[in-house]
């Protein structure tokens, strides 16, 4: 065991957070883990005080100076101007990898998949969780999906390094690149390139919808799954639930300097203050934290004591089953049961043994492709002439300057001009694609086009430049184009 004390940041959170955090810290203290706790406040109280990210500015300094942040669940604001604290801290502190082991503890916790033992590694900073949203017209809102090459490379490489470090045999990548060919396509292509560097590990790719269905039906076939942010969030909850209970799942958010550890489940305000919540998810996250901090022996003692508690049938209400359980206990009693079993080894469940192995995911250097501006997508708020796309196309064509061609108009991504179908439903939000007659074109000519359309009375709400990279198109075609 280590003898020096390691400082960690602790947040008690909202709802059931304070109850389960007290239980977990009591176990860490009873195990004499050499930690010192720097407590901060995040969540609902801070939102109520006007902090839109759920954290006071001075608390950032506490989080940043310590190597680990153990956080109980907080309540995320819904439908307001507040931003998700979890998303904010992951992005602000470069916590690029979310690691969620999902394992069955059958026969002691009910599960239809007793052989399930997989890890989901989710990209943690990009994708739709960038939270870049706008209302552009009276009828249409948008969110931007951002995928970067460095972000994709780092998370994919981390997944293969994790598999190698922990003796895993296969990495499965899940995307939807049959539809999102540029964003998800970049992630898939990165996966294929990096997989070639790990010939000792099997690599496969699945489309996310069939992959999710197979995970729900046959989780035993998966070992390590790597995927984008939103898909990984959904997959993690599916996997945790079919393993037995989402209340048993912990989560690590790994960064180069600071890492955050938390339970997968939320703050459960409906049972807050009743002393019935299961602290297991946060406890499992705490053992992940100990391994990360180099305290593998402490993590083993605590995790094996927890497994013994499950084996002995001492269960909280979420996993209690008459035929499997011997005693129904609350939060504090469950923690005391784990403490009583410190030093014990499970008899039927496989004891844990952790490797204090550092995992590194370097980003390679690549030559930058040549970039050429070849056109522009101009988005309009237009609600005239019965929303007839042919009328809009004719009006735009009359005002198109020399050197430009109106190639198409789409509505909600579907081509409606020229030669659109009359059955296509149209809103007041139109994408108008203008391409240069001679490529490439200078951006000053884009500005001149915009000025001409603005002077003609068109309401421009957004533009996207169209580029080629080494001659390859860097933008998607319209549906039906």
N, C-alpha and C positions, 0 to 999 in steps of 0.2 A: 504494500500500500504506500501511496505517496504521503509524505509528511508535511509538505508545505501547503498552505491554504490557498485555494484558487478562488478569486472573486467572480461571482456570477450575478447577473441582473435578474430580478424576480418581479413579476407583475401578477397580482392576485386576480385581476380581471373582474368580470361581471357575472350575474346569475349564480350558477353553481361554482364559479371560479374560485372564490375564497375558500369554500369548503374543501374542494379537491386539492387545492394548493397546500392548505394546512396539513392534509393527510399525507401528501407526498413529501413535504419537508420533514414531517415527523419520522418518516421512514428513512430518509437520507441522514437525519441526525442520529437516529438509533443505530444506523450502520456505521456511524462515525466517518462519514465521507468528508474529506478535508475541503469543505467549501465555505465561503463567506457570502452572505446574501446582501446585495444592494437593492432595496425595494423601491420601485417606482409605481406611479399610478397611471394607468392608461384605460381607455374605454369610455363607458357611458358618462361618468362624472365629468370627464374632460370635454366630451361632445357638448354636454349641457352648459359648460362654461364658455363655449364658443370656439373651442379648438377643433377645427374641421377635420383634422386627421386623427383626433382622439388621443393626442399626446401633447404635453407641454414642451416648449423648446428646451428647457434645461434637462429634461429626461433623456434627450438624445445623447448628451455628453456621458451620462451614466452607461447607456447601452453601448456606446462606441468604445469606452475604455476597458470593457470586460470581454473576455473571449466567448462567453455564452450568455444567452438570454432565455430563461425558462418562463414561459408565459401561459397563464391560464386563459380559458376562452373569454372573449369579450363580445359584446353585442354590437354588430355592425349596423350602422344607420341605413334604413331602406327608404328609397324614394325622396331623399333630402339632398341638400348640398354637401353633406359630410362625405368624406372619402373613407374607404376601408382602411383601417389601421394596418391590418395584415398585409394588404397589397402595398401600402406606403412603406412599411419597414422593410419588406422584401426588396423593393426597388431601390430605396434610399441607401441601404447597406449592402447592396450587391449580393443578396442571398439567392444565387442563381439556381440552386438545385433543391427541390423538395423531394425528400426520401421517405417513403411510407411502406414499411414492411407490413404485409397482410398474411397472417398465418392462422390456420385452424388449430384450436386447442381441444378438439374432440378426443375422447368421448366426454370430457368434463364440461365443455361448453357446447351446447347444441349447434351442430353445423351439418349441412347436407354434403359438405365437401371436406372430409377428414384429412385428405392428402394435400390440401392447399398450403402452399408456402412460397409466396412470391413477393417481389419488391417493385413498387411503382416509383419511377424516377421522373419527375415532372419539371419541365422548364418553368421557372418561377417568376420571371420578370416581364415577359413580352406578351405577344398574342393580344387577344381582346382585353386582357386584364391591364393593358396600358391605360384603360379608362378614358380614352380620347373620344368624347361623344359631342354631338351637336344636334340641335334642332334646326333644320335648314329651311323648311317651309311649314305651312300650317298643318300639313299632313305627314311629313316625313322627318324622321330622325336617322342619324347614322352613328356607327361606331367604327373606329379604324382598327384593323388587325395588322399589327406590326411584327414581322419576323426578321431577325437579322442573321447574317452569316456567322458572326462571332458568337452570338447567343446560341444558335443551333449547334455549332461545333463544340462549344464548351459543355453543353448538357449531354450531347451524344457521347463525347469522349469520357465524361464523368461516368456515364452508365456502363461503358465497357471497362473502365478502370475499377469500378465498384464490383462488377461481375468477376473480374480477375482476382481482386483482393479477397473476396468472400467465397471463392470456389463455385460461383454460379456458372452454368453451362450455356445459357442461351439469352440473347437480348432480342426483344421484339419491339419494333418501332410501329407506332400507330399514327396515321394522319388521314386527311381527307383530300389528298392531292388529285383525285380524279375530278374534283370540282374546283378546288383552290390551287390551281396549277403553279402559281408563282410563290405564294406564301408557304403552304404546306409542301409544295413541290421542292422548295429550297431545303426544308427540313429533311425530307425523304432523301434527296440527293446527297446531302451532307452525311446522313446515316450510312448510305451505301459506300461512300468514299472512305469513311472512318472505319467501318466494319472490316474492310479489306486489310487494315493494319492489325487486326486481332484474329488471325486464322484459328486460334485455339478455342474461340467462342462462336457458337452457332448464331447466325443473324437472320432475322426474317422481318418482313413488313406486312402489315394488315391495314386495310381501310378501317377507320375508327368505328363505323357502325357495326360491321360484322365482327370486328375485334371485341367490341363491348359485349355483343351477344355471346361470343365464345367464352369470354371471361366469366359471364354470369352462369353459363351452362357447364363449362369445363375449365375451371380455374387451375386445375392440376397440370394443364398443358403449358402453363406459363412459368417463367423463372424471373427474369427482369424485364419490365416494360418501360420504355422511354417514349415520351410523347410531349406534345405542346401543353401550354398552361391550362386552357379551359378543358380540354379532353382529359388531362391528368387529374384535374379536380373532380370531375364526374367519375372517372374510373376508380379513383381512390376510395370514394364513398361506396361505390358498388362493391368493390373488393372487400372493404372492411365489413360491410353488412353481411355478405354471404359467408365470410369467414366465421361469423358467429354473432358479433355485435360490434357496432361502430364505437361503442364505449371502450373497447379494448385497444383501439388503434392510436399509436403515437406518430408524430411527424417531426422530421428534422428539416431545417431550412439552412443550407450550407452556404457560407460565403468565405472569401479569402481571409477576412480578419475576424468578423463576428458571425456567429451562427445562432439561430433561434430554434427552440424546441417547444412543441406544443401538442396538445391532444387534437385529434382530427375533428371531434364533435364540437358543437357550438355551446353557448352559454346556458341553454335549457332553462329559461326563466320560470317555466311552469312548475319546476320542482325545486327551485332555489330556496334555501333556508330550511328545507325539510330533512336534511341529513341523510338522504337516500341515494345520492349520486355515486356513480362508480368512478373512483379515482384512477382506474387502471390505465386509461389512455394517456393521461399526463404522467403517470409513473413510468410507462413504457418509453415515453418521450424523454423522461429524465435519464433512463438507462442509456438511451442513444447519446444523450449529452455527455454522460460519464465516459463512454467509449471515446467520443470525440475529444474529450479533454485529457485522454491518456489514463483514465481511471478504470481500465477494463476489469480489474479484479473486483472493485466495488460494484460495478454494473452486473457482473456475474452473480455475486452474492444476493443482490436485491432481486434480479430477474428470476433466479432459481427459487428464492423464497416466495415470490409471487406465483410461480408455477405450482409450487407445493400447496399454496392456498387454494388455487383453482382445483387441484387434484383432490383436496380434502373436502371439496363441496361447499366451501364458505363463499357464498355468492351474494352480490347485491341484486336488487330487484330486476335490473335489465337482463341479467343472464340466469336468474333463478328458475329452475325447472324442478318440479316435485320429484321426477324420476332420476335426476342427476345431482341434485343439491342436497346437502345435509343441514345447512343453516342459512337462513336469510338474515343478512346483516346490513347495516347502514355504512355510511362513508367512514366514520371514525373507527368503527369496529373492524371493518375490512383492513384498514391500515394497521391496527393492532395485531390482526392475524398474520399479516405479512411480517411484521416486526418479530413476532414469536417464532417465525420459521427462518429467520436469518441464519445462515450456515447450513441449512438443509438442502438436499438435492432431490428433485422430483423422481418418483419411482417409475412412472409410465411415460409421462411427457419427456421429450428429449431435453436434457440439461443444456444450458447455453454455454458457449465458450467464445469469447470475443477476441478478435485480433485488433490490437492498437495500431492499425495500418493507415498511414496517411494516403489520401487519394488526391491526385493532382490531375487537372484538366487544362493543359496548356492550349492556347489558341495559335494556330499556325499562321504564317505570313503567306499571302497570295498576291500575285501581280494584279494590278487594278486594270479592269477592261476599259477599252475606249468607249466613251459615252457621247451619243449624238442626240440632239433634240430634233424630233421629227413631226411633232404635232402637239395638240392640247385637247383635253376633255374639258369642256365648259359646262358647268351645271347651272341650270336656270330654274327659278321659281316662275312658272308660267301657267296661268289658269284662264285662258281665253279660248274663243272659237270652239267651245264645247270640248276642249282638250283634244282637238283633232291634230294628230302628229303631222299629217300632210300639210295642214295650214302653218304649223310651226316651221316645218322644213322649208316651205316656200318663202316664208318671211325671213328666215335666216339666210337663205340662198341669195335673196335680193340684197342683203347687206354684207355678204362675204367679200372681203377685199381680194384683189388680184394676188395670186401666189398661194391662196388657200383653197381647200376643197372641203365642203361639209360631207363627210363620208357616211355618217349614220347618226341617228338619234335613238337612245334607249330610254325606257321607263322601267324602273326597278330592275335594271340589268337586261331587259328583253328588247331586242331591236324592234322599233315601231316605224322607222323611216330610214331609207325608202323600203317599199314593199313589205310593210308590216301587216299583221292580220287584224281585221276589225274586231275580233273577239278579245284581244288583249286589253286588260284593265289598265287604265292609266291614272296616275295621281298628278299632283301639281309639281313634280320633281323630275327634271329632264336632263339626261346627259347627252351633250351634243359634241360629237367627235369631229374635230377639224384636223386635217393632215396637210402638211406642206406639199405643194406641187413639186418642188425641188428640195431634196434633203441634202444636208441638215439645214436647219433654219436658226437664225439668231433669236434670242429671247426678246429683243426689241420688237420683232415682228409679232410675237405673241401679245405684247403689250398694246401694239397698234390694233390688233384684232379685237382685243378686249375693249379698247376705247371706242372703236367703231360700233360694236354691239351695244355698249352702254349708251352711246349717243343716240342710237336707234330706239332706245326705250326698253331693252331687255334687262331683266333683273338677274345679275350674275351673283350666285351664292357660293361658288367654289370652283377652283380650277385644279387640274392635275396635268402636269407636263408629261408628254409621251416621249420616252427615250428608247434608243437601242443601245445594247452593250455588246461590243465586238460584233456588231451587225445582227445580234439576236434581239427579238422584240421583248421589251421589258414591261409590257402591259397586256392585259387579257383582251380577248375578243369579246364582243357583245354576244349574248345568247341569241342564236339565230343568225349571226353574222357569217 
